[in-house]
Amino acid sequence: MLKITAHDFTPEHRTEWEAFANQCINATLFHTMAFLDYHPIGRFKFAHVMFRDEHNELVALLPAGFFKGQEGVLWSPIGASYGGFITKDISFDVALQVVDCFMEYCTAKGYTESFVIPPPFIYSSVMNQHIEYAMLYRKFDFEYHYISHAAELKPVNGEMIPTFSVSARRNIRRAMREGELTVKRIDSDEAYAQFHEILVLNKAKHNAKPTHSLEEMIRIRELLPGKLVLFMVYRFGKPVAGAWMMLCNNNVALCFYIMMLYEYEHLHPNYVLMNVVTQWCADNGYRWMDIGVSQDTKSDNPMTPSLPLIAFKERFAARGILRSTYHFSFG
């Protein structure tokens, strides 16, 4: 039986971390140091963990850290959408040892709790949920389940539009006939500024604020060249909608933001945008397009679904997937 040990990540491990992450079946760009570098120093206290076998070979990685004032509560991820253990295609025996090692590590560190949010199963190149079952077997519980939506990209004769609902196809074709809207894939600082302005206005309508500032979005683009894609919708040259895509791994493209100016809602810019973005993802070999969580941000219950948002996503062949938070108390 392998003997697995855990140790803290230090900057000297960065090259090894990135190389191993690139070999894992369930890693995303959120698990890379390159992504996490966008956070200013001091925003979070990072405490990433590395797991090795008796031959000093890496077996698993866990990006993690603490919120200010909560140094005893370890979160994975911190400052990202998805975290959790990333591994190669390991056996259940190894997965159980990784989880046991993690629990021993947290106890030795004096941590009181841990929260782990792995990416949904669609992000894995191999369907292996050994780690998740090992956590449940060791009595991790669930803090929350969020409903997220993703479209499986199965074009019909090379096109995604036949997979959409009748109403979605109708709105897309009407907008195309009227010819007022143009969609462009664009990468300039000016386009990012235009998009962020729409993003702020859109979020304010729902009593929310963007996760990222304009400067942070541009910073992430600089840190991860080729992994961010921005699509903008213009009406006679005026920006009216946009979608910011994160190319998380070879399986999944994540539509992190899709936003519009609501005064142009009657022109259906988001329908035109979804048609272009979904087709682009399919053409570029992605198996899934993750359209993100579908929660009602105005509700006191964080698990409350946003039914209108879900209905919109379902028109583009998206179906519900769970974004679950695993929790363990060491007290």
Backbone bond lengths (Angstrom), bond angles and torsions (degrees), N, CA, C in turn:
res aa  C-N    CA-C-N  psi(-1)  N-CA   C-N-CA  omega(-1)  CA-C   N-CA-C  phi
1 M - - - 1.465 - - 1.531 109.40 -
2 L 1.335 115.71 137.75 1.450 120.44 178.43 1.527 110.56 -66.15
3 K 1.308 115.76 148.42 1.449 121.99 172.21 1.516 107.98 -108.34
4 I 1.323 116.67 108.91 1.465 121.33 -176.17 1.525 109.49 -99.95
5 T 1.314 115.02 135.03 1.457 121.43 177.10 1.524 109.37 -125.34
6 A 1.323 115.79 158.61 1.470 121.91 -179.47 1.522 110.04 -121.44
7 H 1.312 115.23 147.56 1.464 119.19 174.84 1.523 109.40 -148.68
8 D 1.322 115.90 163.22 1.456 121.55 -179.66 1.530 110.83 -72.19
9 F 1.319 114.87 146.72 1.466 121.51 170.91 1.523 108.76 -75.87
10 T 1.320 116.11 139.82 1.462 121.96 170.65 1.531 107.84 -128.92
11 P 1.318 118.36 162.85 1.475 119.79 -178.56 1.523 113.95 -54.81
12 E 1.337 117.16 -27.13 1.467 119.94 179.53 1.528 111.99 -66.25
13 H 1.335 117.03 -18.59 1.466 121.24 -178.85 1.536 112.75 -90.29
14 R 1.309 117.29 0.68 1.468 120.11 -169.97 1.528 112.70 -57.81
15 T 1.323 118.39 -48.66 1.471 121.05 -177.93 1.519 110.26 -61.89
16 E 1.335 116.75 -42.44 1.458 121.15 179.65 1.528 110.40 -65.46
17 W 1.324 117.16 -40.23 1.475 121.45 178.63 1.524 110.39 -59.71
18 E 1.316 116.26 -51.48 1.464 120.40 -176.36 1.520 111.52 -63.71
19 A 1.321 116.78 -38.76 1.470 120.17 179.86 1.525 111.05 -66.32
20 F 1.331 117.57 -42.23 1.464 120.34 179.65 1.523 110.57 -68.19
21 A 1.322 117.02 -42.48 1.467 120.09 178.81 1.524 110.77 -56.31
22 N 1.314 116.76 -36.30 1.459 121.29 -179.61 1.527 112.61 -67.54
23 Q 1.349 117.40 -16.26 1.460 121.73 179.93 1.531 112.90 -100.34
24 C 1.309 117.71 -6.43 1.465 120.85 -174.09 1.523 111.47 -79.72
25 I 1.321 115.97 150.56 1.464 120.74 -176.69 1.518 112.62 -79.66
26 N 1.344 117.97 -15.29 1.460 120.62 -173.90 1.519 113.49 -130.38
27 A 1.324 117.27 15.96 1.459 120.48 -179.44 1.522 110.86 -77.16
28 T 1.308 115.32 149.58 1.462 122.89 175.04 1.523 108.14 -127.24
29 L 1.321 116.37 173.63 1.460 117.81 177.16 1.522 111.34 -63.09
30 F 1.368 117.19 -22.69 1.459 120.49 179.10 1.526 112.24 -68.26
31 H 1.332 117.62 -16.54 1.458 121.44 179.72 1.526 112.45 -90.11
32 T 1.322 117.63 0.62 1.456 120.56 -176.22 1.517 111.65 -96.09
33 M 1.318 114.95 149.76 1.462 120.24 174.38 1.528 110.56 -65.60
34 A 1.322 115.95 -31.38 1.467 119.71 -179.99 1.522 111.08 -59.22
35 F 1.338 117.49 -40.69 1.461 119.77 177.40 1.524 110.81 -69.92
36 L 1.304 117.59 -48.73 1.465 120.93 -174.86 1.524 112.48 -64.43
37 D 1.321 117.25 -17.88 1.463 121.16 178.90 1.531 113.00 -63.89
38 Y 1.335 117.59 -15.28 1.468 117.87 -177.46 1.519 111.98 -70.91
39 H 1.326 117.45 -19.51 1.464 120.03 179.76 1.525 110.31 -73.92
40 P 1.325 117.70 136.56 1.466 119.46 175.89 1.522 110.68 -66.15
41 I 1.320 115.55 149.66 1.462 120.94 179.69 1.525 109.53 -59.09
42 G 1.334 115.79 130.08 1.455 120.61 177.48 1.515 115.15 98.92
43 R 1.333 117.77 -12.23 1.467 119.03 179.31 1.530 110.10 -64.87
44 F 1.316 116.65 -44.86 1.459 122.53 176.97 1.524 109.30 -128.34
45 K 1.308 114.69 157.83 1.457 119.95 169.67 1.522 106.66 -101.12
46 F 1.313 116.31 103.18 1.462 120.24 -178.28 1.531 110.21 -77.27
47 A 1.325 115.11 145.79 1.467 121.63 179.79 1.530 108.37 -146.88
48 H 1.328 116.52 60.80 1.454 121.58 -177.74 1.526 110.76 -67.26
49 V 1.332 115.78 149.45 1.462 121.37 -174.82 1.532 109.74 -123.34
50 M 1.335 115.45 139.47 1.459 122.11 178.08 1.528 108.96 -120.20
51 F 1.329 116.49 139.36 1.463 122.24 -177.17 1.530 108.80 -118.88
52 R 1.350 115.59 131.93 1.463 121.03 -176.43 1.527 111.08 -129.92
53 D 1.334 114.54 154.52 1.464 119.28 173.43 1.529 109.93 -90.00
54 E 1.339 116.98 -175.90 1.464 120.21 -175.98 1.521 112.60 -69.45
55 H 1.343 117.25 -11.67 1.462 121.31 176.13 1.528 111.84 -94.76
56 N 1.326 115.67 8.90 1.474 123.45 -179.85 1.525 112.61 69.19
57 E 1.338 116.23 16.72 1.463 120.64 177.16 1.531 109.49 -86.55
58 L 1.313 115.70 140.57 1.461 119.61 178.45 1.525 110.72 -66.97
59 V 1.330 115.00 139.39 1.453 122.17 178.10 1.523 110.65 -116.65
60 A 1.331 116.18 -34.49 1.467 120.52 -178.06 1.526 109.58 -158.62
61 L 1.333 114.54 157.98 1.461 122.32 174.20 1.526 108.90 -129.73
62 L 1.325 116.37 150.66 1.464 121.35 176.46 1.523 109.08 -139.61
63 P 1.346 118.02 103.34 1.462 118.85 172.74 1.522 108.74 -69.91
64 A 1.328 117.41 134.03 1.463 119.39 -172.90 1.518 110.57 -159.97
65 G 1.336 114.44 171.94 1.460 119.79 177.60 1.512 111.65 174.23
66 F 1.338 114.43 -169.26 1.461 121.36 -174.42 1.524 110.71 -128.27
67 F 1.326 115.44 146.28 1.455 120.61 167.28 1.528 108.54 -79.85
68 K 1.316 116.18 153.78 1.462 120.16 -178.64 1.525 110.49 -59.61
69 G 1.324 115.26 134.38 1.451 120.70 179.49 1.508 114.34 81.23
70 Q 1.350 117.29 0.75 1.463 121.03 -179.73 1.527 109.80 -130.59
71 E 1.324 115.53 49.45 1.458 120.04 -172.96 1.524 114.09 -66.91
72 G 1.326 118.14 -11.67 1.455 119.74 177.59 1.510 114.04 -92.64
73 V 1.337 117.00 -3.56 1.463 121.70 -176.45 1.524 108.59 -112.31
74 L 1.321 115.60 108.16 1.463 121.31 -175.65 1.522 110.33 -88.57
75 W 1.328 116.09 127.90 1.464 121.95 179.18 1.525 109.84 -114.67
76 S 1.323 114.82 138.93 1.465 121.21 170.51 1.524 108.34 -135.52
77 P 1.330 118.93 106.77 1.456 126.30 10.94 1.528 111.56 -90.60
78 I 1.321 113.00 175.41 1.450 121.46 165.18 1.523 106.08 -131.71
79 G 1.330 115.97 125.72 1.460 119.28 -178.51 1.506 114.63 76.59
80 A 1.340 116.84 23.00 1.467 121.25 179.94 1.527 108.71 -154.17
81 S 1.321 116.63 169.56 1.462 120.92 -178.50 1.519 112.60 -80.36
82 Y 1.331 116.58 -40.81 1.456 121.27 -177.38 1.519 110.15 -129.24
83 G 1.331 115.17 145.72 1.457 121.73 175.97 1.510 108.99 -136.73
84 G 1.330 115.44 -129.05 1.456 120.25 179.42 1.512 112.55 82.04
85 F 1.329 114.89 174.56 1.456 122.20 -179.39 1.526 109.81 -72.54
86 I 1.315 117.19 132.06 1.458 120.44 171.53 1.520 108.09 -113.29
87 T 1.337 115.00 138.04 1.458 121.84 -173.29 1.524 110.19 -145.86
88 K 1.319 114.70 171.80 1.455 120.02 165.03 1.529 107.47 -81.01
89 D 1.308 117.87 -167.02 1.466 121.75 -178.22 1.533 109.17 -79.93
90 I 1.338 116.26 78.14 1.457 120.90 -171.73 1.532 111.81 -88.69
91 S 1.318 115.43 158.65 1.457 121.64 176.06 1.525 110.00 -75.20
92 F 1.334 115.65 166.86 1.463 118.80 178.53 1.528 110.87 -65.91
93 D 1.316 117.01 -37.26 1.453 120.10 179.42 1.525 111.03 -57.49
94 V 1.328 117.06 -44.48 1.464 120.95 179.09 1.527 109.99 -67.49
95 A 1.327 117.04 -41.91 1.465 120.32 179.32 1.527 111.02 -58.93
96 L 1.314 116.50 -43.60 1.467 120.69 179.96 1.528 110.48 -64.09
97 Q 1.324 116.44 -39.07 1.466 119.45 177.60 1.529 111.52 -65.88
98 V 1.329 117.34 -37.22 1.466 120.33 177.13 1.526 110.35 -62.21
99 V 1.327 116.67 -46.28 1.465 120.27 -179.83 1.523 110.63 -65.05
100 D 1.329 117.90 -42.96 1.466 120.69 177.76 1.523 111.09 -61.76
101 C 1.327 115.86 -41.91 1.462 120.77 178.27 1.530 110.46 -62.23
102 F 1.325 115.91 -42.06 1.464 120.71 178.75 1.527 110.77 -60.82
103 M 1.321 116.98 -43.93 1.457 120.61 -179.50 1.530 111.24 -64.28
104 E 1.328 116.84 -40.58 1.463 120.79 176.86 1.526 110.71 -65.09
105 Y 1.333 115.47 -40.95 1.464 121.29 179.23 1.528 110.64 -60.82
106 C 1.339 117.24 -47.28 1.469 121.48 -178.79 1.527 110.73 -64.64
107 T 1.320 117.06 -40.27 1.463 120.69 178.73 1.522 110.70 -63.49
108 A 1.340 116.39 -44.01 1.466 120.41 179.37 1.524 111.61 -64.26
109 K 1.328 116.66 -31.33 1.467 121.06 179.21 1.528 112.31 -79.26
110 G 1.320 116.47 -13.51 1.455 119.71 -178.40 1.507 114.21 82.73
111 Y 1.324 117.40 18.33 1.456 119.80 177.89 1.528 109.45 -70.54
112 T 1.318 115.99 146.56 1.466 120.49 -179.18 1.518 112.64 -95.30
113 E 1.336 116.91 -31.84 1.463 121.18 -177.50 1.517 109.60 -148.19
114 S 1.320 114.54 161.23 1.457 120.79 171.58 1.524 109.75 -142.28
115 F 1.318 115.80 141.16 1.464 123.23 175.82 1.526 107.57 -123.20
116 V 1.329 116.19 130.22 1.465 121.48 -175.78 1.525 109.24 -128.39
117 I 1.341 115.94 124.11 1.471 121.17 -178.94 1.528 108.74 -120.86
118 P 1.334 117.12 91.81 1.467 119.42 179.19 1.528 110.99 -77.18
119 P 1.318 117.66 160.11 1.461 119.65 173.93 1.520 110.13 -67.11
120 P 1.338 118.72 149.98 1.470 120.67 175.34 1.531 111.60 -58.47
121 F 1.328 115.38 162.91 1.467 121.38 -173.08 1.522 112.95 -58.79
122 I 1.329 118.49 -25.52 1.464 120.05 -176.92 1.521 112.47 -63.55
123 Y 1.331 117.21 -19.49 1.459 120.13 -178.03 1.525 112.62 -78.91
124 S 1.317 118.15 -12.69 1.459 121.45 -176.29 1.521 111.58 -84.91
125 S 1.320 115.98 135.57 1.464 120.43 175.38 1.518 110.83 -77.25
126 V 1.343 116.74 -20.91 1.460 123.42 174.61 1.520 107.18 -127.75
127 M 1.319 117.69 130.52 1.464 120.65 -178.51 1.526 110.18 -75.12
128 N 1.318 115.78 93.24 1.462 122.15 -176.31 1.522 107.49 -138.39
129 Q 1.345 117.10 110.14 1.462 121.37 179.08 1.535 111.25 -113.05
130 H 1.322 115.54 35.07 1.456 120.21 179.23 1.531 111.88 -60.71
131 I 1.322 116.96 -42.04 1.465 120.16 -179.12 1.524 110.67 -62.73
132 E 1.330 116.73 -44.73 1.465 120.26 -178.79 1.533 110.84 -61.42
133 Y 1.338 115.55 -43.72 1.457 117.79 179.58 1.530 110.85 -67.20
134 A 1.322 116.86 -38.30 1.464 119.81 178.47 1.525 110.68 -60.74
135 M 1.332 117.78 -40.49 1.460 119.80 177.07 1.530 111.02 -62.68
136 L 1.322 116.37 -44.65 1.463 119.33 179.90 1.526 111.05 -65.38
137 Y 1.319 117.22 -38.54 1.460 121.47 179.06 1.526 110.54 -62.68
138 R 1.329 116.43 -34.59 1.457 121.14 178.84 1.542 112.40 -88.12
139 K 1.309 115.47 16.37 1.467 123.19 170.15 1.529 114.52 75.28
140 F 1.333 117.25 25.11 1.452 118.49 164.17 1.529 106.96 -62.76
141 D 1.318 116.94 144.98 1.465 119.74 173.70 1.521 108.74 -113.54
142 F 1.322 115.88 -176.61 1.457 120.82 179.71 1.527 109.61 -106.52
143 E 1.323 115.37 131.61 1.460 119.88 173.31 1.525 109.90 -83.44
144 Y 1.337 116.17 -52.62 1.457 121.66 178.69 1.523 109.82 -143.98
145 H 1.318 114.95 155.88 1.455 122.32 162.71 1.528 105.97 -120.97
146 Y 1.319 116.62 123.23 1.458 120.07 172.21 1.523 108.57 -100.88
147 I 1.330 115.93 147.18 1.457 119.86 174.82 1.531 108.06 -91.72
148 S 1.307 114.76 119.83 1.452 121.57 176.15 1.522 107.03 -113.83
149 H 1.314 116.76 167.08 1.466 119.63 -179.77 1.524 110.66 -134.25
150 A 1.322 114.40 139.63 1.458 120.41 179.26 1.521 109.58 -141.51
151 A 1.310 115.19 145.64 1.472 121.45 178.09 1.523 109.00 -103.71
152 E 1.332 116.25 124.56 1.455 120.33 172.33 1.527 107.64 -77.17
153 L 1.312 115.83 127.47 1.461 120.59 -170.52 1.526 110.52 -90.51
154 K 1.320 114.84 95.22 1.467 122.31 -179.95 1.526 108.86 -125.26
155 P 1.329 117.24 82.14 1.463 120.05 -177.50 1.530 111.95 -61.74
156 V 1.316 115.17 150.85 1.460 122.90 174.18 1.526 107.06 -106.74
157 N 1.338 115.76 115.37 1.468 120.53 -174.72 1.528 111.55 52.52
158 G 1.335 114.69 39.64 1.457 120.31 176.28 1.513 115.20 84.59
159 E 1.331 118.44 -2.66 1.461 120.32 -176.51 1.520 111.31 -119.67
160 M 1.343 115.27 142.19 1.460 120.75 177.98 1.523 112.80 -85.36
161 I 1.319 118.01 -26.19 1.465 120.21 -172.60 1.539 113.36 -58.63
162 P 1.339 120.47 -32.29 1.474 117.69 177.46 1.526 113.54 -64.83
163 T 1.331 118.13 -17.01 1.466 120.52 -179.88 1.528 111.77 -85.16
164 F 1.332 117.36 -8.45 1.462 121.17 -178.49 1.530 110.49 -81.34
165 S 1.324 115.69 167.34 1.460 120.38 177.51 1.523 110.51 -69.37
166 V 1.316 115.72 164.25 1.468 120.86 179.16 1.526 110.47 -59.90
167 S 1.322 117.31 -44.25 1.471 120.14 -178.37 1.523 111.07 -65.62
168 A 1.330 117.63 -38.23 1.461 119.95 178.20 1.519 110.80 -64.46
169 R 1.328 116.97 -45.02 1.468 120.14 179.53 1.530 110.38 -61.93
170 R 1.326 116.07 -40.66 1.464 120.07 -179.53 1.540 110.87 -62.65
171 N 1.332 116.77 -46.11 1.470 120.12 -179.44 1.521 112.36 -65.48
172 I 1.329 116.57 -37.81 1.462 120.21 178.79 1.526 110.43 -65.45
173 R 1.323 117.36 -47.16 1.464 120.28 -177.32 1.517 111.92 -68.07
174 R 1.327 117.30 -35.32 1.463 119.89 176.41 1.524 110.15 -63.44
175 A 1.341 116.83 -45.23 1.460 120.35 179.74 1.526 111.12 -63.14
176 M 1.329 116.77 -37.55 1.464 120.32 179.38 1.524 110.97 -67.76
177 R 1.344 116.85 -38.47 1.465 119.96 178.76 1.520 111.30 -66.42
178 E 1.319 116.52 -41.06 1.462 119.73 -177.81 1.522 111.86 -69.63
179 G 1.307 116.58 -27.68 1.464 120.67 170.26 1.514 116.46 70.63
180 E 1.332 118.03 17.92 1.462 119.53 -178.98 1.530 112.74 -84.43
181 L 1.332 116.68 -20.87 1.459 120.60 -172.81 1.529 111.31 -109.50
182 T 1.333 114.90 140.66 1.459 122.59 176.27 1.519 108.65 -128.70
183 V 1.321 117.34 134.30 1.469 121.78 178.22 1.522 108.88 -108.87
184 K 1.329 115.25 132.02 1.459 120.38 179.21 1.524 109.94 -130.75
185 R 1.324 115.44 138.37 1.464 120.00 166.27 1.517 105.95 -85.90
186 I 1.337 115.43 123.13 1.461 119.34 -169.46 1.519 109.07 -144.47
187 D 1.343 116.96 148.88 1.468 119.90 -170.65 1.529 112.88 -133.00
188 S 1.298 119.02 19.29 1.453 121.01 -175.77 1.528 111.94 -86.29
189 D 1.323 116.38 158.40 1.462 120.71 175.12 1.527 110.58 -60.76
190 E 1.343 116.32 -36.02 1.462 120.42 179.13 1.529 111.03 -62.06
191 A 1.334 116.82 -43.70 1.463 120.12 178.98 1.528 111.04 -64.71
192 Y 1.329 116.31 -39.73 1.462 119.43 177.17 1.528 110.54 -61.45
193 A 1.311 117.49 -40.75 1.469 121.17 178.83 1.527 110.37 -65.32
194 Q 1.329 117.02 -41.56 1.471 120.60 177.47 1.527 110.81 -62.63
195 F 1.327 115.54 -42.75 1.457 119.13 -179.60 1.522 110.71 -65.45
196 H 1.312 117.05 -43.60 1.465 119.70 -176.96 1.523 111.16 -64.65
197 E 1.304 117.45 -34.00 1.467 120.50 176.55 1.526 110.27 -62.35
198 I 1.327 116.94 -43.72 1.469 121.14 176.08 1.523 110.12 -63.96
199 L 1.320 116.23 -41.18 1.464 122.00 -179.11 1.525 111.19 -59.54
200 V 1.311 117.27 -46.46 1.468 121.39 -179.33 1.522 110.58 -62.04
201 L 1.333 116.97 -45.31 1.467 120.91 -179.77 1.526 111.09 -64.27
202 N 1.324 116.33 -41.22 1.458 121.50 -178.95 1.523 111.15 -65.53
203 K 1.316 116.81 -45.27 1.466 120.72 179.80 1.525 111.44 -64.99
204 A 1.333 116.53 -38.18 1.465 120.27 -179.64 1.525 111.13 -61.23
205 K 1.323 116.36 -33.98 1.464 120.25 178.40 1.523 111.33 -60.91
206 H 1.328 116.27 -26.36 1.465 121.13 -179.10 1.537 111.82 -107.74
207 N 1.337 115.67 21.53 1.471 121.67 179.20 1.529 112.22 56.29
208 A 1.309 115.71 40.73 1.463 120.72 -178.81 1.527 109.72 -135.31
209 K 1.319 115.02 169.35 1.452 121.56 176.89 1.530 108.92 -125.40
210 P 1.324 117.56 152.15 1.471 119.60 178.57 1.525 111.26 -62.05
211 T 1.314 115.86 149.15 1.460 120.94 174.84 1.518 110.70 -66.01
212 H 1.336 116.55 -34.20 1.460 120.97 -174.08 1.523 111.25 -118.89
213 S 1.316 115.80 141.79 1.457 120.74 168.03 1.525 108.70 -76.21
214 L 1.316 116.43 166.49 1.468 120.28 176.47 1.519 110.09 -58.98
215 E 1.319 116.33 -43.16 1.462 120.11 -178.67 1.527 111.02 -62.80
216 E 1.326 116.86 -36.98 1.468 119.94 178.89 1.523 111.57 -69.05
217 M 1.323 116.95 -39.30 1.462 119.34 177.81 1.528 111.00 -61.27
218 I 1.312 116.06 -43.89 1.464 119.94 179.29 1.527 110.43 -66.90
219 R 1.326 115.96 -36.94 1.463 120.64 178.07 1.528 111.10 -63.02
220 I 1.322 117.20 -44.31 1.468 120.52 178.93 1.528 110.27 -62.38
221 R 1.329 116.30 -40.98 1.474 119.96 177.72 1.526 111.01 -59.65
222 E 1.332 116.71 -38.48 1.457 120.83 179.90 1.528 112.03 -70.72
223 L 1.345 116.21 -36.57 1.461 120.79 -177.76 1.525 112.52 -75.10
224 L 1.326 116.23 -28.07 1.462 121.35 -175.21 1.531 110.38 -126.29
225 P 1.321 117.43 67.42 1.465 119.70 -178.61 1.521 111.42 -59.99
226 G 1.327 115.35 132.65 1.458 120.97 179.36 1.507 114.36 85.87
227 K 1.342 118.24 -3.32 1.456 121.67 -177.91 1.526 113.49 -105.99
228 L 1.325 117.45 -3.88 1.464 122.06 179.09 1.522 109.08 -122.35
229 V 1.318 116.09 135.08 1.465 121.00 -179.66 1.525 108.05 -132.33
230 L 1.320 115.90 130.90 1.463 121.34 178.66 1.527 109.42 -116.06
231 F 1.328 116.07 127.02 1.456 122.95 172.76 1.517 108.46 -112.39
232 M 1.327 116.24 134.91 1.461 121.46 178.60 1.526 110.01 -122.94
233 V 1.329 115.53 143.80 1.459 122.12 174.70 1.532 107.92 -107.92
234 Y 1.334 115.07 129.33 1.470 120.76 -179.30 1.526 109.74 -118.69
235 R 1.305 114.59 142.23 1.461 121.08 170.86 1.523 107.85 -114.68
236 F 1.305 115.46 106.33 1.470 121.67 -176.77 1.532 110.67 51.18
237 G 1.345 115.83 42.55 1.457 120.83 176.73 1.513 115.69 91.76
238 K 1.330 117.86 -13.08 1.461 120.86 -179.39 1.530 109.75 -92.47
239 P 1.344 118.41 127.93 1.469 119.44 178.31 1.528 110.83 -70.14
240 V 1.338 116.23 127.15 1.467 120.17 -176.79 1.536 112.54 -125.22
241 A 1.325 118.04 -11.81 1.470 120.68 -179.77 1.525 108.79 -165.20
242 G 1.342 114.91 164.99 1.453 118.38 178.45 1.523 111.83 -168.39
243 A 1.322 114.75 162.93 1.466 121.72 177.10 1.518 108.21 -137.49
244 W 1.331 115.41 131.54 1.462 122.11 178.60 1.512 108.27 -109.12
245 M 1.325 116.24 116.71 1.450 123.00 -174.34 1.523 110.96 -105.29
246 M 1.345 115.39 139.02 1.455 121.95 170.80 1.527 107.93 -112.74
247 L 1.311 116.80 122.49 1.461 121.63 179.94 1.527 107.04 -87.61
248 C 1.341 115.30 88.27 1.469 121.93 -165.15 1.520 113.59 -70.04
249 N 1.304 116.98 -40.90 1.466 122.19 173.96 1.524 107.71 -161.67
250 N 1.316 118.25 -169.06 1.461 120.03 -175.69 1.524 112.99 -70.06
251 N 1.337 117.38 -16.79 1.459 121.46 -177.90 1.517 113.69 -90.58
252 V 1.331 116.11 -38.82 1.468 120.18 -164.00 1.518 111.98 -130.88
253 A 1.330 114.07 132.39 1.458 121.96 167.06 1.525 106.96 -106.32
254 L 1.315 116.62 127.20 1.459 122.49 -176.77 1.520 110.21 -100.50
255 C 1.327 116.16 121.86 1.463 121.02 173.44 1.524 106.74 -84.06
256 F 1.323 115.94 90.55 1.463 120.54 -172.17 1.520 111.64 -69.92
257 Y 1.320 116.44 -43.28 1.469 121.73 175.37 1.521 108.84 -131.32
258 I 1.331 116.92 136.31 1.456 122.07 165.19 1.524 106.38 -134.87
259 M 1.331 116.77 115.35 1.453 121.75 -168.44 1.528 110.90 -136.02
260 M 1.329 115.41 154.04 1.464 119.81 176.55 1.519 110.04 -145.91
261 L 1.326 116.02 162.07 1.453 122.15 169.01 1.526 107.53 -81.77
262 Y 1.328 116.94 121.32 1.458 119.75 -170.27 1.531 113.52 -67.46
263 E 1.322 117.71 -19.75 1.462 118.29 177.55 1.528 112.28 -68.68
264 Y 1.345 116.55 -12.29 1.468 120.91 177.38 1.525 111.66 -108.68
265 E 1.317 116.96 14.22 1.456 120.60 -177.15 1.526 111.99 -59.09
266 H 1.338 116.88 -33.37 1.466 120.38 -177.47 1.530 112.59 -65.19
267 L 1.335 116.79 -18.04 1.464 120.73 177.70 1.531 112.12 -87.33
268 H 1.324 116.90 -5.05 1.473 123.79 178.06 1.536 113.78 59.03
269 P 1.341 117.22 47.79 1.470 117.85 179.69 1.522 113.10 -63.71
270 N 1.349 117.62 -30.94 1.463 118.79 -179.96 1.524 112.42 -70.26
271 Y 1.323 116.60 -28.41 1.469 120.07 176.04 1.529 109.92 -69.22
272 V 1.322 115.27 -45.71 1.465 119.68 178.03 1.530 109.88 -61.59
273 L 1.329 115.65 -42.01 1.454 121.16 -179.76 1.525 111.53 -63.24
274 M 1.339 117.32 -46.95 1.456 120.62 179.87 1.527 111.68 -62.08
275 N 1.300 117.34 -36.07 1.458 120.56 177.78 1.527 110.74 -62.38
276 V 1.329 116.48 -46.98 1.460 121.03 -178.06 1.529 111.11 -68.32
277 V 1.333 116.19 -45.21 1.457 120.26 -176.18 1.531 111.02 -66.23
278 T 1.329 116.67 -44.95 1.460 120.05 -179.74 1.529 110.70 -62.72
279 Q 1.325 116.63 -42.24 1.460 120.11 178.57 1.526 110.92 -64.13
280 W 1.323 116.62 -40.80 1.466 120.48 179.47 1.530 110.25 -61.58
281 C 1.319 116.88 -43.06 1.469 120.67 179.59 1.527 110.90 -62.56
282 A 1.324 116.67 -44.29 1.465 120.48 179.08 1.526 110.57 -64.06
283 D 1.324 116.90 -44.12 1.466 121.14 -178.80 1.527 111.91 -63.32
284 N 1.339 116.30 -26.91 1.457 120.17 -176.95 1.535 112.99 -98.43
285 G 1.321 116.08 14.32 1.452 120.53 168.17 1.511 116.98 88.00
286 Y 1.330 118.15 10.44 1.462 119.38 178.17 1.525 110.15 -80.38
287 R 1.324 115.90 143.05 1.469 121.18 -178.94 1.524 111.57 -86.24
288 W 1.321 116.40 -27.70 1.458 121.28 -176.70 1.526 110.09 -138.86
289 M 1.330 115.47 149.81 1.458 121.27 167.04 1.529 106.96 -119.19
290 D 1.308 115.37 113.69 1.462 122.40 177.95 1.527 107.55 -83.00
291 I 1.332 116.92 123.46 1.466 120.61 -177.98 1.530 110.77 -102.87
292 G 1.323 116.68 6.41 1.453 120.19 171.12 1.515 114.60 89.82
293 V 1.340 114.06 176.62 1.461 120.97 -177.20 1.527 110.25 -70.24
294 S 1.325 114.25 155.21 1.474 120.85 -174.02 1.519 109.86 -127.68
295 Q 1.338 115.84 57.13 1.462 120.81 -176.53 1.530 110.97 -100.41
296 D 1.323 115.53 153.90 1.458 122.63 174.64 1.530 108.05 -84.86
297 T 1.325 116.62 102.21 1.466 120.82 -174.97 1.521 112.90 -69.34
298 K 1.333 118.08 -12.51 1.468 120.80 179.54 1.530 112.26 -87.69
299 S 1.315 117.29 -8.87 1.458 121.25 -176.85 1.528 111.14 -85.32
300 D 1.332 116.04 147.23 1.459 120.59 175.48 1.521 111.30 -70.74
301 N 1.333 116.63 -26.51 1.462 121.30 177.77 1.527 108.24 -88.77
302 P 1.345 118.52 113.41 1.472 120.17 -175.87 1.518 113.81 -63.90
303 M 1.339 117.65 -16.01 1.466 120.14 -179.64 1.533 112.57 -89.64
304 T 1.318 118.07 -1.89 1.458 120.34 -177.80 1.529 110.86 -63.66
305 P 1.326 118.34 124.04 1.467 120.05 -179.38 1.526 111.42 -77.34
306 S 1.320 115.60 149.73 1.458 121.58 171.98 1.528 107.75 -93.58
307 L 1.311 116.69 101.03 1.464 120.08 -174.56 1.528 113.10 -63.27
308 P 1.344 119.41 -41.43 1.481 117.88 177.17 1.527 112.84 -62.54
309 L 1.334 116.10 -39.47 1.463 119.38 179.90 1.525 110.78 -66.41
310 I 1.320 116.51 -41.42 1.466 120.18 177.87 1.525 110.75 -62.48
311 A 1.329 116.27 -43.51 1.465 120.14 179.75 1.532 110.98 -60.34
312 F 1.336 116.56 -40.25 1.463 120.55 178.12 1.528 110.54 -61.33
313 K 1.323 116.77 -47.02 1.466 120.36 -177.20 1.522 111.48 -66.14
314 E 1.322 116.82 -36.94 1.466 120.32 -179.46 1.526 112.07 -64.08
315 R 1.325 117.42 -24.02 1.464 120.11 178.34 1.526 111.91 -67.45
316 F 1.330 116.35 -14.37 1.463 120.40 -178.97 1.535 110.89 -112.95
317 A 1.313 115.11 34.13 1.472 123.27 175.46 1.524 112.71 66.89
318 A 1.321 117.68 18.52 1.461 120.52 177.91 1.523 110.02 -83.97
319 R 1.320 115.09 146.11 1.455 121.88 178.46 1.522 109.54 -132.49
320 G 1.325 115.11 159.22 1.449 120.41 -173.62 1.519 113.81 -71.78
321 I 1.316 115.76 135.80 1.463 123.01 171.23 1.523 107.22 -131.26
322 L 1.319 116.84 151.53 1.459 120.76 -176.62 1.528 111.74 -90.31
323 R 1.326 114.15 137.10 1.469 121.68 169.09 1.523 105.60 -113.29
324 S 1.323 116.20 98.90 1.458 122.05 -169.29 1.522 112.01 -104.93
325 T 1.323 115.36 144.99 1.460 122.20 176.52 1.523 109.06 -109.02
326 Y 1.329 116.07 114.71 1.460 122.20 176.63 1.539 108.55 -86.60
327 H 1.334 115.05 144.20 1.466 119.96 -175.22 1.520 110.45 -137.91
328 F 1.341 114.31 142.65 1.479 118.33 173.12 1.521 108.52 -141.79
329 S 1.329 115.48 136.88 1.460 122.32 176.42 1.519 108.91 -104.72
330 F 1.342 116.53 125.51 1.456 121.20 -178.08 1.526 112.59 -93.88
331 G 1.346 116.12 1.07 1.469 119.27 -178.76 1.507 112.99 -77.06
